[in-house]
């Protein structure tokens, strides 16, 4: 199954897929509103604003996998907008691990991180960089969105796609 074929639901209930973002460089992040890493929203939004005009987008996937997310899509959307000024696309809450894992994350978690380890999402704010040439680069939660390990790869993907 291709990541671009998996059915996704936006935070406001619209059905879509990654096909909507064909040709773009995408940073997928499992997010949570009540996590010590939640301030990463600020850096994610900064990436969105910095690169959106060049064919890049952040996609936020709220998950209560670690019991740190708000109870409804409406509450999540309001929190992200009013607290962090999030303008990037947000999606409906998903399970990122376990037997109820969303098929999208079942595919994403096959990708290895920078240490060569694939498998379950370990915590909120894991990041998956999807490049237009089909590569997936995975970053664990501790890697901040503005870390050069991520921004250098975004820049390279955007140059290659141009």
CNS distance restraints for C-alpha pairs under 8 A (distance, minus, plus):
assign (resid   1 and name CA) (resid   5 and name CA) 6.99 0.50 0.50
assign (resid   1 and name CA) (resid   6 and name CA) 7.65 0.50 0.50
assign (resid   1 and name CA) (resid 107 and name CA) 7.91 0.50 0.50
assign (resid   2 and name CA) (resid   6 and name CA) 6.97 0.50 0.50
assign (resid   3 and name CA) (resid  18 and name CA) 6.93 0.50 0.50
assign (resid   3 and name CA) (resid 104 and name CA) 6.41 0.50 0.50
assign (resid   3 and name CA) (resid 107 and name CA) 6.75 0.50 0.50
assign (resid   3 and name CA) (resid 108 and name CA) 7.78 0.50 0.50
assign (resid   4 and name CA) (resid  17 and name CA) 6.08 0.50 0.50
assign (resid   4 and name CA) (resid  18 and name CA) 4.47 0.50 0.50
assign (resid   4 and name CA) (resid  19 and name CA) 5.11 0.50 0.50
assign (resid   4 and name CA) (resid  22 and name CA) 7.95 0.50 0.50
assign (resid   5 and name CA) (resid  17 and name CA) 6.27 0.50 0.50
assign (resid   5 and name CA) (resid  18 and name CA) 6.92 0.50 0.50
assign (resid   5 and name CA) (resid  19 and name CA) 6.95 0.50 0.50
assign (resid   6 and name CA) (resid  17 and name CA) 5.94 0.50 0.50
assign (resid   6 and name CA) (resid  18 and name CA) 7.41 0.50 0.50
assign (resid   6 and name CA) (resid 103 and name CA) 6.91 0.50 0.50
assign (resid   6 and name CA) (resid 104 and name CA) 6.01 0.50 0.50
assign (resid   7 and name CA) (resid  15 and name CA) 6.96 0.50 0.50
assign (resid   7 and name CA) (resid  16 and name CA) 6.04 0.50 0.50
assign (resid   7 and name CA) (resid  17 and name CA) 5.11 0.50 0.50
assign (resid   7 and name CA) (resid 104 and name CA) 7.95 0.50 0.50
assign (resid   8 and name CA) (resid  15 and name CA) 5.85 0.50 0.50
assign (resid   8 and name CA) (resid  16 and name CA) 5.18 0.50 0.50
assign (resid   8 and name CA) (resid  17 and name CA) 5.15 0.50 0.50
assign (resid   8 and name CA) (resid  18 and name CA) 7.86 0.50 0.50
assign (resid   8 and name CA) (resid  91 and name CA) 7.51 0.50 0.50
assign (resid   8 and name CA) (resid 104 and name CA) 7.89 0.50 0.50
assign (resid   9 and name CA) (resid  13 and name CA) 5.66 0.50 0.50
assign (resid   9 and name CA) (resid  14 and name CA) 5.49 0.50 0.50
assign (resid   9 and name CA) (resid  15 and name CA) 4.62 0.50 0.50
assign (resid   9 and name CA) (resid  16 and name CA) 5.97 0.50 0.50
assign (resid   9 and name CA) (resid  17 and name CA) 7.86 0.50 0.50
assign (resid   9 and name CA) (resid  91 and name CA) 5.82 0.50 0.50
assign (resid   9 and name CA) (resid  92 and name CA) 5.65 0.50 0.50
assign (resid  10 and name CA) (resid  14 and name CA) 5.18 0.50 0.50
assign (resid  10 and name CA) (resid  15 and name CA) 6.48 0.50 0.50
assign (resid  10 and name CA) (resid  16 and name CA) 7.20 0.50 0.50
assign (resid  10 and name CA) (resid  89 and name CA) 7.55 0.50 0.50
assign (resid  10 and name CA) (resid  90 and name CA) 6.06 0.50 0.50
assign (resid  10 and name CA) (resid  91 and name CA) 3.91 0.50 0.50
assign (resid  10 and name CA) (resid  92 and name CA) 5.35 0.50 0.50
assign (resid  11 and name CA) (resid  73 and name CA) 5.75 0.50 0.50
assign (resid  11 and name CA) (resid  74 and name CA) 7.65 0.50 0.50
assign (resid  11 and name CA) (resid  77 and name CA) 7.08 0.50 0.50
assign (resid  11 and name CA) (resid  90 and name CA) 5.50 0.50 0.50
assign (resid  11 and name CA) (resid  91 and name CA) 4.13 0.50 0.50
assign (resid  11 and name CA) (resid  92 and name CA) 4.27 0.50 0.50
assign (resid  11 and name CA) (resid  93 and name CA) 7.61 0.50 0.50
assign (resid  12 and name CA) (resid  73 and name CA) 7.33 0.50 0.50
assign (resid  12 and name CA) (resid  74 and name CA) 7.72 0.50 0.50
assign (resid  12 and name CA) (resid  91 and name CA) 7.63 0.50 0.50
assign (resid  12 and name CA) (resid  92 and name CA) 7.45 0.50 0.50
assign (resid  13 and name CA) (resid  92 and name CA) 7.19 0.50 0.50
assign (resid  16 and name CA) (resid  20 and name CA) 7.04 0.50 0.50
assign (resid  18 and name CA) (resid  22 and name CA) 6.67 0.50 0.50
assign (resid  21 and name CA) (resid  26 and name CA) 7.93 0.50 0.50
assign (resid  22 and name CA) (resid 132 and name CA) 7.46 0.50 0.50
assign (resid  23 and name CA) (resid  55 and name CA) 7.60 0.50 0.50
assign (resid  23 and name CA) (resid 132 and name CA) 5.06 0.50 0.50
assign (resid  23 and name CA) (resid 161 and name CA) 7.56 0.50 0.50
assign (resid  24 and name CA) (resid  55 and name CA) 4.95 0.50 0.50
assign (resid  24 and name CA) (resid  56 and name CA) 5.46 0.50 0.50
assign (resid  24 and name CA) (resid  57 and name CA) 7.27 0.50 0.50
assign (resid  24 and name CA) (resid 131 and name CA) 7.10 0.50 0.50
assign (resid  24 and name CA) (resid 132 and name CA) 5.76 0.50 0.50
assign (resid  25 and name CA) (resid  55 and name CA) 6.28 0.50 0.50
assign (resid  25 and name CA) (resid  56 and name CA) 4.69 0.50 0.50
assign (resid  25 and name CA) (resid  57 and name CA) 6.55 0.50 0.50
assign (resid  25 and name CA) (resid 129 and name CA) 7.29 0.50 0.50
assign (resid  25 and name CA) (resid 130 and name CA) 5.82 0.50 0.50
assign (resid  25 and name CA) (resid 131 and name CA) 4.79 0.50 0.50
assign (resid  25 and name CA) (resid 132 and name CA) 5.72 0.50 0.50
assign (resid  25 and name CA) (resid 154 and name CA) 7.14 0.50 0.50
assign (resid  25 and name CA) (resid 157 and name CA) 6.65 0.50 0.50
assign (resid  25 and name CA) (resid 158 and name CA) 6.80 0.50 0.50
assign (resid  26 and name CA) (resid  56 and name CA) 5.74 0.50 0.50
assign (resid  26 and name CA) (resid  57 and name CA) 5.07 0.50 0.50
assign (resid  26 and name CA) (resid  58 and name CA) 5.76 0.50 0.50
assign (resid  26 and name CA) (resid  59 and name CA) 7.02 0.50 0.50
assign (resid  26 and name CA) (resid 128 and name CA) 7.99 0.50 0.50
assign (resid  26 and name CA) (resid 129 and name CA) 5.72 0.50 0.50
assign (resid  26 and name CA) (resid 130 and name CA) 5.02 0.50 0.50
assign (resid  26 and name CA) (resid 131 and name CA) 6.56 0.50 0.50
assign (resid  27 and name CA) (resid  56 and name CA) 7.95 0.50 0.50
assign (resid  27 and name CA) (resid  57 and name CA) 6.37 0.50 0.50
assign (resid  27 and name CA) (resid  58 and name CA) 4.67 0.50 0.50
assign (resid  27 and name CA) (resid  59 and name CA) 6.09 0.50 0.50
assign (resid  27 and name CA) (resid 127 and name CA) 6.48 0.50 0.50
assign (resid  27 and name CA) (resid 128 and name CA) 5.59 0.50 0.50
assign (resid  27 and name CA) (resid 129 and name CA) 4.48 0.50 0.50
assign (resid  27 and name CA) (resid 130 and name CA) 6.24 0.50 0.50
assign (resid  28 and name CA) (resid  58 and name CA) 5.98 0.50 0.50
assign (resid  28 and name CA) (resid  59 and name CA) 4.85 0.50 0.50
assign (resid  28 and name CA) (resid  60 and name CA) 6.13 0.50 0.50
assign (resid  28 and name CA) (resid  61 and name CA) 7.34 0.50 0.50
assign (resid  28 and name CA) (resid 127 and name CA) 5.62 0.50 0.50
assign (resid  28 and name CA) (resid 128 and name CA) 5.04 0.50 0.50
assign (resid  28 and name CA) (resid 129 and name CA) 6.37 0.50 0.50
assign (resid  28 and name CA) (resid 130 and name CA) 7.63 0.50 0.50
assign (resid  29 and name CA) (resid  58 and name CA) 7.45 0.50 0.50
assign (resid  29 and name CA) (resid  59 and name CA) 6.31 0.50 0.50
assign (resid  29 and name CA) (resid  60 and name CA) 5.15 0.50 0.50
assign (resid  29 and name CA) (resid  61 and name CA) 6.00 0.50 0.50
assign (resid  29 and name CA) (resid 125 and name CA) 5.57 0.50 0.50
assign (resid  29 and name CA) (resid 126 and name CA) 5.69 0.50 0.50
assign (resid  29 and name CA) (resid 127 and name CA) 4.60 0.50 0.50
assign (resid  29 and name CA) (resid 128 and name CA) 6.50 0.50 0.50
assign (resid  30 and name CA) (resid  60 and name CA) 6.09 0.50 0.50
assign (resid  30 and name CA) (resid  61 and name CA) 4.68 0.50 0.50
assign (resid  30 and name CA) (resid  62 and name CA) 5.59 0.50 0.50
assign (resid  30 and name CA) (resid  63 and name CA) 6.23 0.50 0.50
assign (resid  30 and name CA) (resid  96 and name CA) 7.73 0.50 0.50
assign (resid  30 and name CA) (resid 124 and name CA) 5.76 0.50 0.50
assign (resid  30 and name CA) (resid 125 and name CA) 5.05 0.50 0.50
assign (resid  30 and name CA) (resid 126 and name CA) 5.91 0.50 0.50
assign (resid  30 and name CA) (resid 127 and name CA) 7.03 0.50 0.50
assign (resid  31 and name CA) (resid  38 and name CA) 7.45 0.50 0.50
assign (resid  31 and name CA) (resid  60 and name CA) 6.17 0.50 0.50
assign (resid  31 and name CA) (resid  61 and name CA) 5.70 0.50 0.50
assign (resid  31 and name CA) (resid  62 and name CA) 4.62 0.50 0.50
assign (resid  31 and name CA) (resid  63 and name CA) 6.18 0.50 0.50
assign (resid  31 and name CA) (resid 124 and name CA) 5.57 0.50 0.50
assign (resid  31 and name CA) (resid 125 and name CA) 5.11 0.50 0.50
assign (resid  31 and name CA) (resid 126 and name CA) 7.97 0.50 0.50
assign (resid  32 and name CA) (resid  38 and name CA) 6.46 0.50 0.50
assign (resid  32 and name CA) (resid  62 and name CA) 5.55 0.50 0.50
assign (resid  32 and name CA) (resid  63 and name CA) 6.08 0.50 0.50
assign (resid  32 and name CA) (resid  64 and name CA) 6.92 0.50 0.50
assign (resid  32 and name CA) (resid  68 and name CA) 5.77 0.50 0.50
assign (resid  32 and name CA) (resid  69 and name CA) 4.79 0.50 0.50
assign (resid  32 and name CA) (resid  70 and name CA) 7.72 0.50 0.50
assign (resid  32 and name CA) (resid 124 and name CA) 6.19 0.50 0.50
assign (resid  32 and name CA) (resid 125 and name CA) 7.42 0.50 0.50
assign (resid  33 and name CA) (resid  38 and name CA) 5.90 0.50 0.50
assign (resid  33 and name CA) (resid  68 and name CA) 6.43 0.50 0.50
assign (resid  33 and name CA) (resid  69 and name CA) 5.11 0.50 0.50
assign (resid  33 and name CA) (resid  70 and name CA) 6.40 0.50 0.50
assign (resid  33 and name CA) (resid  76 and name CA) 7.10 0.50 0.50
assign (resid  33 and name CA) (resid  79 and name CA) 7.60 0.50 0.50
assign (resid  33 and name CA) (resid  80 and name CA) 7.78 0.50 0.50
assign (resid  34 and name CA) (resid  38 and name CA) 6.59 0.50 0.50
assign (resid  34 and name CA) (resid  68 and name CA) 4.80 0.50 0.50
assign (resid  34 and name CA) (resid  69 and name CA) 5.78 0.50 0.50
assign (resid  34 and name CA) (resid  70 and name CA) 7.44 0.50 0.50
assign (resid  35 and name CA) (resid  68 and name CA) 5.80 0.50 0.50
assign (resid  35 and name CA) (resid  69 and name CA) 7.91 0.50 0.50
assign (resid  35 and name CA) (resid 124 and name CA) 7.40 0.50 0.50
assign (resid  37 and name CA) (resid 124 and name CA) 7.41 0.50 0.50
assign (resid  37 and name CA) (resid 125 and name CA) 7.02 0.50 0.50
assign (resid  37 and name CA) (resid 141 and name CA) 7.89 0.50 0.50
assign (resid  38 and name CA) (resid 125 and name CA) 7.90 0.50 0.50
assign (resid  39 and name CA) (resid  43 and name CA) 7.60 0.50 0.50
assign (resid  40 and name CA) (resid  44 and name CA) 6.16 0.50 0.50
assign (resid  40 and name CA) (resid 125 and name CA) 7.72 0.50 0.50
assign (resid  40 and name CA) (resid 144 and name CA) 6.78 0.50 0.50
assign (resid  40 and name CA) (resid 145 and name CA) 6.81 0.50 0.50
assign (resid  41 and name CA) (resid  45 and name CA) 6.06 0.50 0.50
assign (resid  41 and name CA) (resid  80 and name CA) 7.99 0.50 0.50
assign (resid  41 and name CA) (resid  84 and name CA) 6.33 0.50 0.50
assign (resid  41 and name CA) (resid  86 and name CA) 7.39 0.50 0.50
assign (resid  42 and name CA) (resid  46 and name CA) 6.26 0.50 0.50
assign (resid  42 and name CA) (resid  84 and name CA) 5.98 0.50 0.50
assign (resid  43 and name CA) (resid  47 and name CA) 6.26 0.50 0.50
assign (resid  43 and name CA) (resid 144 and name CA) 7.64 0.50 0.50
assign (resid  43 and name CA) (resid 145 and name CA) 5.71 0.50 0.50
assign (resid  43 and name CA) (resid 146 and name CA) 6.07 0.50 0.50
assign (resid  44 and name CA) (resid  48 and name CA) 6.30 0.50 0.50
assign (resid  44 and name CA) (resid  58 and name CA) 6.92 0.50 0.50
assign (resid  44 and name CA) (resid 145 and name CA) 5.89 0.50 0.50
assign (resid  44 and name CA) (resid 146 and name CA) 7.75 0.50 0.50
assign (resid  45 and name CA) (resid  49 and name CA) 6.22 0.50 0.50
assign (resid  45 and name CA) (resid  58 and name CA) 7.89 0.50 0.50
assign (resid  45 and name CA) (resid  84 and name CA) 7.80 0.50 0.50
assign (resid  45 and name CA) (resid  85 and name CA) 7.45 0.50 0.50
assign (resid  45 and name CA) (resid  86 and name CA) 5.83 0.50 0.50
assign (resid  45 and name CA) (resid  87 and name CA) 6.94 0.50 0.50
assign (resid  45 and name CA) (resid  88 and name CA) 6.99 0.50 0.50
assign (resid  46 and name CA) (resid  50 and name CA) 6.00 0.50 0.50
assign (resid  47 and name CA) (resid  51 and name CA) 6.01 0.50 0.50
assign (resid  47 and name CA) (resid  52 and name CA) 7.85 0.50 0.50
assign (resid  47 and name CA) (resid  58 and name CA) 7.70 0.50 0.50
assign (resid  47 and name CA) (resid 145 and name CA) 7.55 0.50 0.50
assign (resid  47 and name CA) (resid 146 and name CA) 7.36 0.50 0.50
assign (resid  48 and name CA) (resid  52 and name CA) 5.30 0.50 0.50
assign (resid  48 and name CA) (resid  56 and name CA) 7.10 0.50 0.50
assign (resid  48 and name CA) (resid  57 and name CA) 5.79 0.50 0.50
assign (resid  48 and name CA) (resid  58 and name CA) 6.06 0.50 0.50
assign (resid  48 and name CA) (resid  87 and name CA) 7.79 0.50 0.50
assign (resid  48 and name CA) (resid  88 and name CA) 6.54 0.50 0.50
assign (resid  49 and name CA) (resid  53 and name CA) 7.95 0.50 0.50
assign (resid  51 and name CA) (resid  55 and name CA) 6.94 0.50 0.50
assign (resid  51 and name CA) (resid  56 and name CA) 5.53 0.50 0.50
assign (resid  51 and name CA) (resid  57 and name CA) 7.45 0.50 0.50
assign (resid  52 and name CA) (resid  56 and name CA) 4.71 0.50 0.50
assign (resid  52 and name CA) (resid  57 and name CA) 5.73 0.50 0.50
assign (resid  54 and name CA) (resid 158 and name CA) 6.90 0.50 0.50
assign (resid  55 and name CA) (resid 158 and name CA) 7.13 0.50 0.50
assign (resid  56 and name CA) (resid 158 and name CA) 7.60 0.50 0.50
assign (resid  57 and name CA) (resid  88 and name CA) 6.75 0.50 0.50
assign (resid  57 and name CA) (resid  89 and name CA) 7.97 0.50 0.50
assign (resid  58 and name CA) (resid  88 and name CA) 5.78 0.50 0.50
assign (resid  58 and name CA) (resid  89 and name CA) 6.93 0.50 0.50
assign (resid  59 and name CA) (resid  88 and name CA) 6.34 0.50 0.50
assign (resid  59 and name CA) (resid  89 and name CA) 5.26 0.50 0.50
assign (resid  59 and name CA) (resid  90 and name CA) 5.89 0.50 0.50
assign (resid  59 and name CA) (resid  91 and name CA) 7.51 0.50 0.50
assign (resid  60 and name CA) (resid  88 and name CA) 7.43 0.50 0.50
assign (resid  60 and name CA) (resid  89 and name CA) 6.35 0.50 0.50
assign (resid  60 and name CA) (resid  90 and name CA) 4.63 0.50 0.50
assign (resid  60 and name CA) (resid  91 and name CA) 6.15 0.50 0.50
assign (resid  61 and name CA) (resid  90 and name CA) 6.10 0.50 0.50
assign (resid  61 and name CA) (resid  91 and name CA) 5.16 0.50 0.50
assign (resid  61 and name CA) (resid  92 and name CA) 6.66 0.50 0.50
assign (resid  61 and name CA) (resid  93 and name CA) 6.26 0.50 0.50
assign (resid  61 and name CA) (resid  94 and name CA) 6.76 0.50 0.50
assign (resid  62 and name CA) (resid  69 and name CA) 7.02 0.50 0.50
assign (resid  62 and name CA) (resid  76 and name CA) 7.90 0.50 0.50
assign (resid  62 and name CA) (resid  90 and name CA) 7.70 0.50 0.50
assign (resid  62 and name CA) (resid  91 and name CA) 6.84 0.50 0.50
assign (resid  62 and name CA) (resid  92 and name CA) 6.65 0.50 0.50
assign (resid  62 and name CA) (resid  93 and name CA) 4.69 0.50 0.50
assign (resid  62 and name CA) (resid  94 and name CA) 6.39 0.50 0.50
assign (resid  63 and name CA) (resid  68 and name CA) 7.97 0.50 0.50
assign (resid  63 and name CA) (resid  69 and name CA) 6.31 0.50 0.50
assign (resid  63 and name CA) (resid  93 and name CA) 5.13 0.50 0.50
assign (resid  63 and name CA) (resid  94 and name CA) 5.15 0.50 0.50
assign (resid  63 and name CA) (resid  95 and name CA) 5.87 0.50 0.50
assign (resid  63 and name CA) (resid  96 and name CA) 6.93 0.50 0.50
assign (resid  63 and name CA) (resid 124 and name CA) 7.77 0.50 0.50
assign (resid  64 and name CA) (resid  68 and name CA) 5.64 0.50 0.50
assign (resid  64 and name CA) (resid  69 and name CA) 4.82 0.50 0.50
assign (resid  64 and name CA) (resid  70 and name CA) 7.68 0.50 0.50
assign (resid  64 and name CA) (resid  93 and name CA) 7.29 0.50 0.50
assign (resid  64 and name CA) (resid  94 and name CA) 7.55 0.50 0.50
assign (resid  64 and name CA) (resid  95 and name CA) 7.12 0.50 0.50
assign (resid  65 and name CA) (resid  95 and name CA) 5.93 0.50 0.50
assign (resid  65 and name CA) (resid  96 and name CA) 6.69 0.50 0.50
assign (resid  65 and name CA) (resid  97 and name CA) 7.23 0.50 0.50
assign (resid  66 and name CA) (resid 123 and name CA) 7.05 0.50 0.50
assign (resid  66 and name CA) (resid 124 and name CA) 7.34 0.50 0.50
assign (resid  69 and name CA) (resid  76 and name CA) 7.79 0.50 0.50
assign (resid  70 and name CA) (resid  75 and name CA) 6.44 0.50 0.50
assign (resid  70 and name CA) (resid  76 and name CA) 5.96 0.50 0.50
assign (resid  71 and name CA) (resid  75 and name CA) 6.97 0.50 0.50
assign (resid  71 and name CA) (resid  76 and name CA) 7.76 0.50 0.50
assign (resid  72 and name CA) (resid  76 and name CA) 6.28 0.50 0.50
assign (resid  73 and name CA) (resid  77 and name CA) 6.01 0.50 0.50
assign (resid  73 and name CA) (resid  92 and name CA) 6.24 0.50 0.50
assign (resid  73 and name CA) (resid  93 and name CA) 6.96 0.50 0.50
assign (resid  74 and name CA) (resid  78 and name CA) 6.16 0.50 0.50
assign (resid  75 and name CA) (resid  79 and name CA) 6.05 0.50 0.50
assign (resid  76 and name CA) (resid  80 and name CA) 6.07 0.50 0.50
assign (resid  77 and name CA) (resid  81 and name CA) 6.08 0.50 0.50
assign (resid  77 and name CA) (resid  90 and name CA) 7.62 0.50 0.50
assign (resid  78 and name CA) (resid  82 and name CA) 5.92 0.50 0.50
assign (resid  79 and name CA) (resid  83 and name CA) 5.53 0.50 0.50
assign (resid  79 and name CA) (resid  84 and name CA) 7.55 0.50 0.50
assign (resid  80 and name CA) (resid  84 and name CA) 5.30 0.50 0.50
assign (resid  80 and name CA) (resid  85 and name CA) 6.35 0.50 0.50
assign (resid  80 and name CA) (resid  86 and name CA) 5.52 0.50 0.50
assign (resid  81 and name CA) (resid  85 and name CA) 4.50 0.50 0.50
assign (resid  81 and name CA) (resid  86 and name CA) 4.94 0.50 0.50
assign (resid  81 and name CA) (resid  87 and name CA) 7.22 0.50 0.50
assign (resid  82 and name CA) (resid  86 and name CA) 7.94 0.50 0.50
assign (resid  94 and name CA) (resid 101 and name CA) 7.29 0.50 0.50
assign (resid  94 and name CA) (resid 102 and name CA) 6.06 0.50 0.50
assign (resid  95 and name CA) (resid 100 and name CA) 6.11 0.50 0.50
assign (resid  95 and name CA) (resid 101 and name CA) 4.66 0.50 0.50
assign (resid  95 and name CA) (resid 102 and name CA) 5.63 0.50 0.50
assign (resid  95 and name CA) (resid 105 and name CA) 8.00 0.50 0.50
assign (resid  96 and name CA) (resid 101 and name CA) 4.92 0.50 0.50
assign (resid  96 and name CA) (resid 102 and name CA) 6.17 0.50 0.50
assign (resid  96 and name CA) (resid 105 and name CA) 5.53 0.50 0.50
assign (resid  96 and name CA) (resid 106 and name CA) 7.49 0.50 0.50
assign (resid  96 and name CA) (resid 120 and name CA) 7.62 0.50 0.50
assign (resid  96 and name CA) (resid 121 and name CA) 6.52 0.50 0.50
assign (resid  97 and name CA) (resid 101 and name CA) 4.76 0.50 0.50
assign (resid  97 and name CA) (resid 102 and name CA) 7.87 0.50 0.50
assign (resid  97 and name CA) (resid 105 and name CA) 7.63 0.50 0.50
assign (resid  97 and name CA) (resid 106 and name CA) 7.78 0.50 0.50
assign (resid  97 and name CA) (resid 120 and name CA) 5.86 0.50 0.50
assign (resid  97 and name CA) (resid 121 and name CA) 6.50 0.50 0.50
assign (resid 101 and name CA) (resid 105 and name CA) 6.53 0.50 0.50
assign (resid 101 and name CA) (resid 106 and name CA) 6.34 0.50 0.50
assign (resid 102 and name CA) (resid 106 and name CA) 6.28 0.50 0.50
assign (resid 103 and name CA) (resid 107 and name CA) 6.37 0.50 0.50
assign (resid 104 and name CA) (resid 108 and name CA) 6.29 0.50 0.50
assign (resid 105 and name CA) (resid 109 and name CA) 5.79 0.50 0.50
assign (resid 106 and name CA) (resid 110 and name CA) 7.01 0.50 0.50
assign (resid 107 and name CA) (resid 111 and name CA) 7.83 0.50 0.50
assign (resid 108 and name CA) (resid 128 and name CA) 7.29 0.50 0.50
assign (resid 108 and name CA) (resid 136 and name CA) 7.79 0.50 0.50
assign (resid 109 and name CA) (resid 118 and name CA) 6.02 0.50 0.50
assign (resid 109 and name CA) (resid 119 and name CA) 5.17 0.50 0.50
assign (resid 109 and name CA) (resid 120 and name CA) 6.09 0.50 0.50
assign (resid 109 and name CA) (resid 121 and name CA) 6.89 0.50 0.50
assign (resid 110 and name CA) (resid 118 and name CA) 5.53 0.50 0.50
assign (resid 110 and name CA) (resid 119 and name CA) 6.00 0.50 0.50
assign (resid 111 and name CA) (resid 117 and name CA) 7.91 0.50 0.50
assign (resid 111 and name CA) (resid 118 and name CA) 5.39 0.50 0.50
assign (resid 111 and name CA) (resid 119 and name CA) 7.63 0.50 0.50
assign (resid 111 and name CA) (resid 136 and name CA) 6.38 0.50 0.50
assign (resid 111 and name CA) (resid 137 and name CA) 6.88 0.50 0.50
assign (resid 111 and name CA) (resid 138 and name CA) 6.39 0.50 0.50
assign (resid 112 and name CA) (resid 116 and name CA) 4.90 0.50 0.50
assign (resid 112 and name CA) (resid 117 and name CA) 4.65 0.50 0.50
assign (resid 112 and name CA) (resid 118 and name CA) 4.00 0.50 0.50
assign (resid 112 and name CA) (resid 119 and name CA) 7.57 0.50 0.50
assign (resid 112 and name CA) (resid 137 and name CA) 7.24 0.50 0.50
assign (resid 112 and name CA) (resid 138 and name CA) 6.10 0.50 0.50
assign (resid 113 and name CA) (resid 117 and name CA) 5.29 0.50 0.50
assign (resid 113 and name CA) (resid 118 and name CA) 6.21 0.50 0.50
assign (resid 113 and name CA) (resid 137 and name CA) 6.72 0.50 0.50
assign (resid 113 and name CA) (resid 138 and name CA) 4.49 0.50 0.50
assign (resid 113 and name CA) (resid 139 and name CA) 5.55 0.50 0.50
assign (resid 113 and name CA) (resid 140 and name CA) 6.84 0.50 0.50
assign (resid 114 and name CA) (resid 137 and name CA) 7.75 0.50 0.50
assign (resid 114 and name CA) (resid 138 and name CA) 6.72 0.50 0.50
assign (resid 114 and name CA) (resid 139 and name CA) 6.61 0.50 0.50
assign (resid 121 and name CA) (resid 126 and name CA) 6.85 0.50 0.50
assign (resid 122 and name CA) (resid 126 and name CA) 7.67 0.50 0.50
assign (resid 122 and name CA) (resid 140 and name CA) 7.66 0.50 0.50
assign (resid 122 and name CA) (resid 141 and name CA) 7.87 0.50 0.50
assign (resid 123 and name CA) (resid 140 and name CA) 7.93 0.50 0.50
assign (resid 123 and name CA) (resid 141 and name CA) 6.32 0.50 0.50
assign (resid 124 and name CA) (resid 141 and name CA) 6.31 0.50 0.50
assign (resid 125 and name CA) (resid 140 and name CA) 7.42 0.50 0.50
assign (resid 125 and name CA) (resid 141 and name CA) 4.87 0.50 0.50
assign (resid 126 and name CA) (resid 138 and name CA) 7.56 0.50 0.50
assign (resid 126 and name CA) (resid 139 and name CA) 5.92 0.50 0.50
assign (resid 126 and name CA) (resid 140 and name CA) 4.69 0.50 0.50
assign (resid 126 and name CA) (resid 141 and name CA) 4.39 0.50 0.50
assign (resid 127 and name CA) (resid 138 and name CA) 5.78 0.50 0.50
assign (resid 127 and name CA) (resid 139 and name CA) 4.99 0.50 0.50
assign (resid 127 and name CA) (resid 140 and name CA) 6.34 0.50 0.50
assign (resid 127 and name CA) (resid 141 and name CA) 7.02 0.50 0.50
assign (resid 128 and name CA) (resid 136 and name CA) 6.32 0.50 0.50
assign (resid 128 and name CA) (resid 137 and name CA) 5.62 0.50 0.50
assign (resid 128 and name CA) (resid 138 and name CA) 4.49 0.50 0.50
assign (resid 128 and name CA) (resid 139 and name CA) 6.25 0.50 0.50
assign (resid 129 and name CA) (resid 135 and name CA) 7.94 0.50 0.50
assign (resid 129 and name CA) (resid 136 and name CA) 5.48 0.50 0.50
assign (resid 129 and name CA) (resid 137 and name CA) 5.03 0.50 0.50
assign (resid 129 and name CA) (resid 138 and name CA) 6.31 0.50 0.50
assign (resid 129 and name CA) (resid 150 and name CA) 7.98 0.50 0.50
assign (resid 129 and name CA) (resid 154 and name CA) 7.81 0.50 0.50
assign (resid 130 and name CA) (resid 134 and name CA) 6.66 0.50 0.50
assign (resid 130 and name CA) (resid 135 and name CA) 5.83 0.50 0.50
assign (resid 130 and name CA) (resid 136 and name CA) 4.68 0.50 0.50
assign (resid 130 and name CA) (resid 137 and name CA) 6.69 0.50 0.50
assign (resid 131 and name CA) (resid 135 and name CA) 5.32 0.50 0.50
assign (resid 131 and name CA) (resid 136 and name CA) 6.51 0.50 0.50
assign (resid 131 and name CA) (resid 157 and name CA) 5.95 0.50 0.50
assign (resid 132 and name CA) (resid 157 and name CA) 7.21 0.50 0.50
assign (resid 132 and name CA) (resid 161 and name CA) 6.66 0.50 0.50
assign (resid 139 and name CA) (resid 143 and name CA) 6.23 0.50 0.50
assign (resid 139 and name CA) (resid 150 and name CA) 7.92 0.50 0.50
assign (resid 143 and name CA) (resid 147 and name CA) 6.47 0.50 0.50
assign (resid 145 and name CA) (resid 150 and name CA) 6.48 0.50 0.50
assign (resid 145 and name CA) (resid 151 and name CA) 7.59 0.50 0.50
assign (resid 146 and name CA) (resid 150 and name CA) 6.78 0.50 0.50
assign (resid 146 and name CA) (resid 151 and name CA) 6.25 0.50 0.50
assign (resid 147 and name CA) (resid 151 and name CA) 6.29 0.50 0.50
assign (resid 148 and name CA) (resid 152 and name CA) 5.32 0.50 0.50
assign (resid 148 and name CA) (resid 153 and name CA) 7.95 0.50 0.50
assign (resid 149 and name CA) (resid 153 and name CA) 6.60 0.50 0.50
assign (resid 150 and name CA) (resid 154 and name CA) 6.23 0.50 0.50
assign (resid 151 and name CA) (resid 155 and name CA) 6.10 0.50 0.50
assign (resid 152 and name CA) (resid 156 and name CA) 6.19 0.50 0.50
assign (resid 153 and name CA) (resid 157 and name CA) 6.08 0.50 0.50
assign (resid 154 and name CA) (resid 158 and name CA) 6.11 0.50 0.50
assign (resid 155 and name CA) (resid 159 and name CA) 6.15 0.50 0.50
assign (resid 156 and name CA) (resid 160 and name CA) 6.16 0.50 0.50
assign (resid 157 and name CA) (resid 161 and name CA) 6.11 0.50 0.50
assign (resid 158 and name CA) (resid 162 and name CA) 6.20 0.50 0.50
